[in-house]
Amino acid sequence: MSSQPAILATAMEDRRRGPRADVDEPAYISSGGSSTRCRLVNVSAEGAAIEVPDPAFIPGRFQLMTENDRVVRNCRIVWTKQNRIGVVFE
């Protein structure tokens, strides 16, 4: 088994501009008139990590809306690991 994924994950963390706050909040991914329920795992001013049912069905760019406060953010996927995606806010 390669150690490369661990190196990539560390490199991603090192590129973060600000600290991320751990959260556990329901949210929705919206693109092209459809939406998918997801879970916001952590968030910062620049981006977030999101758990999704199947990353293969998530477009590269989408809108993310948190369920509790209804904040809508434009997102772009920057990494995928199993059912978790990392996004940067645009």
C-alpha positions in Angstrom: 0.0 0.0 0.0 1.4 3.4 -1.0 2.0 6.2 1.5 1.2 8.8 -1.2 -2.5 9.5 0.0 -1.2 10.5 3.4 1.4 12.8 1.8 -1.3 14.4 -0.3 -3.6 14.8 2.7 -0.8 16.5 4.6 0.0 18.7 1.7 -3.7 19.8 1.5 -3.7 20.7 5.2 -0.5 22.7 4.8 -2.1 24.8 2.0 -5.0 25.9 4.2 -4.9 29.7 4.8 -6.9 29.6 8.0 -8.0 27.1 10.6 -11.1 25.0 10.0 -13.9 24.6 12.6 -15.2 21.0 13.0 -19.0 21.0 12.4 -21.6 18.3 11.9 -24.3 20.0 10.0 -26.8 18.9 7.2 -26.4 20.7 3.9 -27.4 20.5 0.3 -25.4 20.5 -2.9 -27.3 22.1 -5.8 -26.3 22.2 -9.5 -28.2 22.1 -12.8 -31.6 22.1 -11.1 -31.1 19.1 -8.8 -29.9 18.9 -5.2 -28.3 16.2 -3.1 -28.3 16.1 0.7 -24.8 16.0 2.3 -23.1 16.7 5.6 -20.8 19.6 6.3 -17.8 18.2 8.3 -15.6 21.2 8.7 -15.5 24.8 7.4 -13.3 27.8 7.2 -13.6 31.2 5.5 -11.9 29.7 2.4 -13.4 26.2 2.1 -14.9 23.1 3.6 -14.9 19.3 3.8 -18.2 17.6 3.0 -19.5 14.0 3.2 -21.5 13.0 0.2 -23.4 9.8 -0.7 -21.3 9.2 -3.9 -18.6 11.7 -5.1 -18.9 10.4 -8.6 -22.3 12.2 -9.0 -21.1 15.6 -7.6 -20.1 18.1 -10.3 -16.8 20.0 -10.1 -18.6 23.2 -9.3 -21.8 23.6 -7.4 -23.7 25.6 -4.8 -23.7 24.5 -1.1 -26.5 25.5 1.2 -26.3 24.8 4.9 -29.7 23.6 6.3 -29.6 25.5 9.6 -28.7 29.0 8.5 -29.5 28.7 4.7 -26.2 30.3 3.7 -25.4 29.6 0.0 -21.8 29.3 -1.2 -20.4 28.7 -4.6 -17.9 25.8 -4.4 -15.2 24.1 -6.5 -14.0 20.6 -5.6 -10.2 20.5 -4.9 -9.9 16.9 -3.5 -11.8 13.7 -3.0 -11.2 10.9 -0.6 -13.7 8.1 -0.4 -17.1 9.8 0.4 -15.5 13.1 1.5 -14.8 16.0 -0.8 -12.8 19.2 -0.1 -14.1 22.4 -1.6 -12.8 25.9 -2.0 -15.4 28.7 -1.8 -15.4 30.9 -5.0 
